[in-house]
């Protein structure tokens, strides 16, 4: 098998095939199971399967197979959170509300995808379909890899720091991080109540747009992708983490968009975003120590990174936490005012391509400030480094619709091409 086993599955094509009868839900599930059987010995994206999934999808997605990150309750399957502390967890009695919402849209959960331990840094077994010797990122690694390998056309995850955007960038797929609080997080084993947010993966931004429209009933943002965006270009220079190939890819993208008529200015609040970046881990640690207090009491059975996070949070003063929250709130107000003049912010989704090795999940630093602000973020695939590994950009806005619309315009002008499988009814 080749090192690169990406073969994404077009959500838009599948939905069209399901609507027109060229494919049935049963055939779509069979195609998913076959691709999992073909590739998961390498990818290792899954921890449990629904042996008898419903095959009638009544909503606009109408029978689309979907993966669910294993910190999210899925009725009939345990929620083990990638932790030995949950090894004997009983099956969930009901779906989390976010799963109920996706089912109502017509998606059919296939099973549970790998998460890092309690959605923090300790890696699971998942490998990057672009190159299995490289990390797929974390913590929604299984969901991103399952989409990148074409095992499902749709998967859901969660983000507290960079847990959705980074895996999308590393694996070469698109993602959306919802605004904080847009959907309830009941039934989700979170880390930080003021930061935790839902996410969704698909092959392209246009596919994510369709998924968002199906979930919410809002117009498909990709239908408004013909125009040119007004963007503030964030290069994250004060953070000093962006690698040369990523910096070049971002600059080239901005130049291509400008040549086509897009209006792009330098992001003027770089120092402020660097301050919000530093505030994020203070908020996250403080809240995680309280959210996962029961696990902190058994820290000897946790990985060193998670135990360290919880201990740091327990030692963080309320005064430091409140100061970090005030800084984030002020930064949110300033960026919101800026975005009245732009459609979105465009920047790097990760410092570079996925690092080699499976003992770490990469650096979430470029998602931290936007997650702290609670904005929507879309990962845009289609770029690569010299070795052929994916490089992802991100588009940030105050609402999902605005972020998706701007990202769809960026993707359209990049001419994003992905390798896609297709499900057709067998005769």
C-alpha positions as CSV (number, residue, x, y, z in Angstrom):
1,X,0.0,0.0,0.0
2,X,1.3,3.5,-0.9
3,X,2.4,5.8,1.9
4,X,-0.4,8.2,0.7
5,X,-3.7,6.5,1.0
6,X,-5.9,9.6,0.8
7,X,-9.1,9.1,-1.3
8,X,-11.7,11.4,0.0
9,X,-15.4,10.9,-0.6
10,X,-17.4,13.8,-2.0
11,X,-20.3,14.6,0.3
12,X,-22.0,16.7,-2.4
13,X,-21.8,13.9,-5.0
14,X,-23.0,11.3,-2.5
15,X,-26.0,13.5,-1.4
16,X,-26.9,14.0,-5.1
17,X,-26.6,10.3,-5.7
18,X,-28.8,9.5,-2.8
19,X,-31.4,12.0,-3.8
20,X,-31.6,10.8,-7.4
21,X,-31.5,7.1,-6.5
22,X,-28.2,6.4,-8.1
23,X,-27.1,5.3,-4.6
24,X,-29.0,3.9,-1.6
25,X,-28.2,4.4,2.1
26,X,-27.4,0.6,2.2
27,X,-24.9,1.0,-0.6
28,X,-23.4,4.0,1.0
29,X,-22.9,2.1,4.3
30,X,-21.5,-0.8,2.4
31,X,-19.0,1.4,0.6
32,X,-18.0,2.9,4.0
33,X,-17.5,-0.5,5.5
34,X,-15.5,-1.7,2.6
35,X,-13.2,1.3,2.6
36,X,-12.7,0.9,6.4
37,X,-11.8,-2.8,5.9
38,X,-9.4,-1.9,3.2
39,X,-7.5,0.9,5.0
40,X,-8.0,0.9,8.7
41,X,-5.2,-1.5,9.5
42,X,-3.0,1.4,8.5
43,X,-5.2,4.4,9.5
44,X,-6.6,3.1,12.8
45,X,-9.3,5.7,12.9
46,X,-12.0,3.8,14.7
47,X,-12.6,2.4,18.2
48,X,-16.1,1.0,17.9
49,X,-18.8,0.4,15.3
50,X,-22.6,0.4,15.3
51,X,-23.3,-3.1,14.2
52,X,-26.9,-2.3,13.2
53,X,-27.1,1.3,12.0
54,X,-30.3,2.7,10.7
55,X,-30.3,2.9,7.0
56,X,-33.2,5.4,6.6
57,X,-32.0,9.0,6.7
58,X,-35.0,11.3,6.6
59,X,-33.2,14.7,6.5
60,X,-31.4,16.5,3.6
61,X,-28.3,14.3,4.1
62,X,-30.6,11.3,3.6
63,X,-28.3,8.3,4.5
64,X,-24.8,9.8,4.6
65,X,-22.4,7.7,6.8
66,X,-20.8,9.7,9.6
67,X,-18.1,9.2,12.2
68,X,-18.5,10.4,15.8
69,X,-15.5,11.3,18.0
70,X,-15.3,9.1,21.1
71,X,-15.9,11.9,23.6
72,X,-19.4,12.3,22.2
73,X,-22.2,10.0,23.4
74,X,-23.6,7.7,20.7
75,X,-26.5,5.5,21.9
76,X,-25.5,1.9,22.3
77,X,-21.7,2.4,22.3
78,X,-19.4,3.4,25.2
79,X,-17.8,6.8,25.4
80,X,-14.2,5.8,26.4
81,X,-12.5,9.2,25.7
82,X,-9.3,7.5,24.8
83,X,-8.6,6.8,28.4
84,X,-7.9,3.7,30.5
85,X,-10.1,5.3,33.2
86,X,-13.1,4.8,30.8
87,X,-12.1,1.3,29.6
88,X,-15.2,-0.2,31.3
89,X,-17.6,2.5,30.4
90,X,-21.1,1.2,29.7
91,X,-22.9,1.9,26.4
92,X,-24.5,5.4,26.3
93,X,-28.2,5.3,26.8
94,X,-28.9,8.1,24.4
95,X,-27.2,10.2,21.7
96,X,-25.7,13.6,22.7
97,X,-27.9,16.4,21.4
98,X,-25.3,17.2,18.7
99,X,-25.6,13.6,17.4
100,X,-29.4,13.9,17.5
101,X,-29.1,17.0,15.4
102,X,-27.0,15.2,12.8
103,X,-29.4,12.3,12.7
104,X,-32.3,14.7,12.1
105,X,-30.3,16.0,9.2
106,X,-30.2,12.5,7.8
107,X,-26.6,11.4,8.7
108,X,-26.1,7.8,9.9
109,X,-23.4,7.3,12.5
110,X,-21.2,4.4,11.6
111,X,-19.3,4.3,14.9
112,X,-16.9,6.0,17.2
113,X,-13.6,7.5,16.0
114,X,-10.3,7.8,17.9
115,X,-9.7,10.7,20.2
116,X,-6.6,11.6,22.2
117,X,-7.0,11.0,26.0
118,X,-9.9,13.2,27.1
119,X,-9.3,15.4,24.0
120,X,-5.9,16.6,25.2
121,X,-2.4,15.7,23.9
122,X,-1.7,12.0,24.6
123,X,-1.9,10.5,21.1
124,X,-4.2,7.6,20.1
125,X,-3.3,5.0,17.5
126,X,-4.5,6.9,14.5
127,X,-2.1,7.6,11.6
128,X,-2.1,10.3,8.9
129,X,-3.5,9.0,5.6
130,X,-1.2,11.4,3.8
131,X,1.8,9.6,5.3
132,X,1.3,7.1,8.1
133,X,4.7,7.9,9.6
134,X,3.3,11.4,10.4
135,X,0.9,12.5,13.1
136,X,-2.7,13.1,12.1
137,X,-2.9,15.8,14.8
138,X,-5.2,15.8,17.8
139,X,-7.5,15.5,19.4
140,X,-10.1,14.7,16.7
141,X,-7.6,12.6,14.9
142,X,-9.8,9.7,14.1
143,X,-12.5,11.8,12.5
144,X,-10.1,13.8,10.4
145,X,-8.2,10.6,9.2
146,X,-11.5,8.7,8.5
147,X,-12.6,11.5,6.1
148,X,-9.1,11.8,4.6
149,X,-9.0,8.1,3.9
150,X,-12.5,8.1,2.3
151,X,-13.9,5.9,5.0
152,X,-16.8,8.3,5.6
153,X,-17.7,11.5,3.8
154,X,-18.6,13.2,7.1
155,X,-17.3,13.1,10.7
156,X,-17.7,15.2,13.8
157,X,-15.3,16.2,16.4
158,X,-14.7,18.9,19.0
159,X,-12.2,21.7,19.6
160,X,-10.9,23.3,22.8
161,X,-7.6,24.5,21.5
162,X,-6.8,23.2,18.0
163,X,-8.4,19.8,18.0
164,X,-10.4,20.1,14.8
165,X,-8.5,22.7,12.7
166,X,-5.0,21.1,13.1
167,X,-6.0,17.5,12.1
168,X,-7.8,18.9,9.1
169,X,-4.7,20.8,8.0
170,X,-2.4,17.8,8.6
171,X,-4.6,15.3,6.9
172,X,-5.6,17.5,4.0
173,X,-9.4,17.9,4.5
174,X,-11.8,20.7,5.3
175,X,-13.3,21.4,8.7
176,X,-15.6,23.8,10.5
177,X,-15.3,24.8,14.1
178,X,-18.6,26.1,15.3
179,X,-18.9,29.2,17.4
180,X,-18.7,28.5,21.1
181,X,-22.2,27.7,22.4
182,X,-23.9,27.4,19.0
183,X,-25.0,23.8,19.9
184,X,-25.3,22.3,23.3
185,X,-22.3,20.3,24.6
186,X,-24.4,18.0,26.8
187,X,-23.3,14.4,26.3
188,X,-19.8,15.5,25.4
189,X,-16.8,14.8,27.8
190,X,-15.4,18.3,27.6
191,X,-12.4,20.0,29.1
192,X,-13.2,23.7,29.3
193,X,-16.8,24.9,29.3
194,X,-16.0,28.4,27.9
195,X,-13.8,27.0,25.1
196,X,-15.3,23.6,24.1
197,X,-17.0,23.8,20.7
198,X,-18.3,21.3,18.1
199,X,-16.6,20.6,14.8
200,X,-17.3,18.8,11.5
201,X,-15.1,17.4,8.7
202,X,-15.6,16.8,5.0
203,X,-13.4,16.6,2.0
204,X,-13.8,20.2,0.8
205,X,-15.1,23.5,2.1
206,X,-18.0,23.1,-0.4
207,X,-18.8,19.8,1.2
208,X,-18.7,21.3,4.7
209,X,-21.0,24.1,3.5
210,X,-23.5,21.5,2.4
211,X,-23.3,19.7,5.8
212,X,-23.8,23.0,7.6
213,X,-26.8,23.9,5.5
214,X,-28.3,20.4,6.2
215,X,-27.7,20.7,9.9
216,X,-29.1,24.2,10.4
217,X,-31.6,24.7,7.5
218,X,-29.6,27.8,6.6
219,X,-28.8,28.6,2.9
220,X,-25.7,26.8,1.5
221,X,-22.8,29.2,1.8
222,X,-21.2,27.7,-1.2
223,X,-24.0,29.0,-3.4
224,X,-22.6,32.5,-2.7
225,X,-19.0,31.6,-3.5
226,X,-18.8,33.4,-6.9
227,X,-17.6,36.7,-5.5
228,X,-14.3,37.8,-4.1
229,X,-13.7,38.1,-0.4
230,X,-12.5,41.0,1.7
231,X,-9.8,39.5,4.0
232,X,-7.5,40.6,6.8
233,X,-4.3,38.6,6.3
234,X,-3.0,37.2,9.7
235,X,0.6,35.9,9.4
236,X,1.0,35.3,13.2
237,X,4.6,36.7,13.1
238,X,4.7,37.6,16.8
239,X,4.1,34.0,17.7
240,X,7.2,33.0,15.8
241,X,6.0,29.5,14.9
242,X,5.0,29.6,11.3
243,X,7.4,27.6,9.2
244,X,8.8,28.9,5.9
245,X,6.8,26.7,3.6
246,X,3.6,27.6,5.3
247,X,4.5,31.3,5.2
248,X,5.2,31.0,1.5
249,X,1.9,29.1,0.9
250,X,-0.1,31.8,2.8
251,X,1.6,34.7,0.9
252,X,1.2,33.0,-2.5
253,X,-2.5,32.4,-1.7
254,X,-3.0,36.0,-0.8
255,X,-1.2,37.1,-4.0
256,X,-3.3,34.8,-6.2
257,X,-6.5,36.1,-4.6
258,X,-5.4,39.7,-5.0
259,X,-4.6,39.1,-8.6
260,X,-8.1,37.9,-9.1
261,X,-9.5,41.1,-7.5
262,X,-9.9,40.2,-3.8
263,X,-9.3,42.9,-1.3
264,X,-6.7,41.8,1.2
265,X,-5.1,44.0,3.9
266,X,-2.5,43.1,6.6
267,X,-4.2,42.1,9.9
268,X,-3.6,45.1,12.2
269,X,-4.1,43.4,15.6
270,X,-1.2,40.9,15.6
271,X,0.0,41.9,19.1
272,X,-3.5,41.6,20.5
273,X,-4.0,38.1,19.1
274,X,-0.6,37.1,20.6
275,X,-1.9,38.2,23.9
276,X,-5.1,36.2,23.5
277,X,-3.0,33.2,22.5
278,X,-1.2,33.4,25.8
279,X,-4.5,33.8,27.7
280,X,-6.1,30.7,26.2
281,X,-4.0,28.1,28.1
282,X,-4.6,29.9,31.4
283,X,-8.4,29.7,30.9
284,X,-8.2,26.1,29.6
285,X,-6.1,24.8,32.5
286,X,-8.2,26.5,35.2
287,X,-11.5,25.2,33.8
288,X,-10.1,21.7,32.9
289,X,-9.0,21.2,36.5
290,X,-12.5,21.7,37.6
291,X,-14.3,20.0,34.8
292,X,-12.1,16.9,35.2
293,X,-11.7,17.0,39.0
294,X,-12.6,13.4,39.3
295,X,-9.8,12.4,36.9
296,X,-7.4,14.7,38.7
297,X,-7.9,12.6,41.8
298,X,-6.6,9.6,39.8
299,X,-3.8,11.5,38.1
300,X,-1.5,8.5,38.4
301,X,-3.6,6.8,35.7
302,X,-3.4,9.7,33.4
303,X,-0.8,10.6,30.8
304,X,1.8,13.1,31.9
305,X,0.5,15.9,29.6
306,X,-3.1,15.6,30.9
307,X,-2.0,15.2,34.5
308,X,0.2,18.3,34.1
309,X,-2.6,20.3,32.6
310,X,-5.0,19.5,35.5
311,X,-2.3,20.2,38.1
312,X,-1.4,23.5,36.5
313,X,-5.1,24.4,36.4
314,X,-5.6,23.5,40.1
315,X,-2.7,25.8,41.0
316,X,-4.0,28.7,38.8
317,X,-5.5,31.5,40.9
318,X,-9.0,32.8,40.3
319,X,-7.4,36.2,39.8
320,X,-5.2,35.0,37.0
321,X,-8.2,33.2,35.4
322,X,-10.4,36.3,35.6
323,X,-7.6,38.5,34.1
324,X,-7.2,36.1,31.2
325,X,-11.0,36.1,30.6
326,X,-11.1,39.9,30.7
327,X,-8.2,40.1,28.1
328,X,-10.1,37.6,25.9
329,X,-13.3,39.6,26.1
330,X,-11.5,42.9,25.2
331,X,-9.8,41.2,22.3
332,X,-13.1,39.8,21.1
333,X,-14.6,43.3,21.0
334,X,-11.7,44.7,19.0
335,X,-11.6,41.8,16.4
336,X,-15.4,42.1,16.1
337,X,-15.1,45.8,15.3
338,X,-12.4,45.0,12.7
339,X,-14.6,42.4,11.1
340,X,-17.2,45.0,10.3
341,X,-14.8,46.0,7.5
342,X,-13.9,42.5,6.3
343,X,-15.6,39.2,5.5
344,X,-13.1,37.2,7.5
345,X,-9.5,36.7,8.6
346,X,-7.2,34.5,6.6
347,X,-4.2,32.8,8.2
348,X,-2.2,29.6,8.6
349,X,-4.1,26.6,10.2
350,X,-1.0,25.1,11.6
351,X,2.7,26.0,11.8
352,X,3.5,23.7,8.9
353,X,2.9,20.2,7.6
354,X,2.3,17.3,10.0
355,X,5.4,16.5,12.0
356,X,7.0,13.1,11.5
357,X,6.4,10.7,14.4
358,X,3.3,9.4,16.3
359,X,4.3,10.3,19.8
360,X,3.0,13.8,19.7
361,X,0.1,15.6,17.9
362,X,1.7,18.9,16.8
363,X,1.2,22.4,18.1
364,X,-2.3,23.9,18.4
365,X,-1.0,27.5,19.0
366,X,-2.5,29.0,15.8
367,X,-6.0,28.0,16.8
368,X,-5.7,29.1,20.5
369,X,-6.6,32.8,20.0
370,X,-9.6,32.2,17.8
371,X,-10.9,29.5,20.1
372,X,-10.6,31.8,23.0
373,X,-12.6,34.4,21.1
374,X,-15.2,31.9,20.3
375,X,-15.3,32.6,16.6
376,X,-16.0,30.1,13.8
377,X,-13.0,28.7,11.9
378,X,-12.9,26.9,8.6
379,X,-9.8,24.9,7.5
380,X,-9.2,25.1,3.8
381,X,-7.3,22.2,2.2
382,X,-5.5,22.0,-1.2
383,X,-2.0,23.2,-0.6
384,X,1.1,21.0,0.0
385,X,4.8,21.3,1.0
386,X,7.7,20.1,-1.1
387,X,7.3,16.6,0.2
388,X,3.6,16.5,-0.8
389,X,2.3,16.7,2.7
390,X,-0.9,18.8,3.2
391,X,-0.7,22.5,4.3
392,X,-3.9,24.0,5.5
393,X,-5.1,27.6,5.8
394,X,-7.9,28.8,8.1
395,X,-10.6,31.4,7.6
396,X,-12.1,32.9,10.7
397,X,-15.2,34.9,11.2
398,X,-17.8,35.7,13.8
399,X,-20.4,33.3,12.3
400,X,-20.3,30.0,10.7
401,X,-22.0,31.3,7.6
402,X,-19.6,34.1,7.1
403,X,-16.5,31.9,7.7
404,X,-17.8,29.3,5.3
405,X,-18.8,31.8,2.6
406,X,-15.4,33.4,2.7
407,X,-13.6,30.0,2.8
408,X,-15.6,28.7,-0.1
409,X,-14.5,31.7,-2.1
410,X,-10.9,31.1,-1.2
411,X,-11.2,27.4,-2.1
412,X,-12.9,28.2,-5.4
413,X,-10.0,30.6,-6.4
414,X,-7.4,28.1,-5.3
415,X,-9.0,25.5,-7.6
416,X,-8.9,22.9,-4.9
417,X,-8.7,19.4,-6.3
418,X,-9.1,16.3,-4.2
419,X,-9.0,12.6,-5.0
420,X,-12.5,11.3,-4.4
421,X,-14.2,7.9,-4.4
422,X,-17.9,7.6,-5.3
423,X,-20.7,5.4,-4.2
424,X,-23.1,4.1,-6.8
425,X,-25.8,1.5,-6.4
426,X,-24.6,-1.9,-7.4
427,X,-26.8,-3.6,-10.0
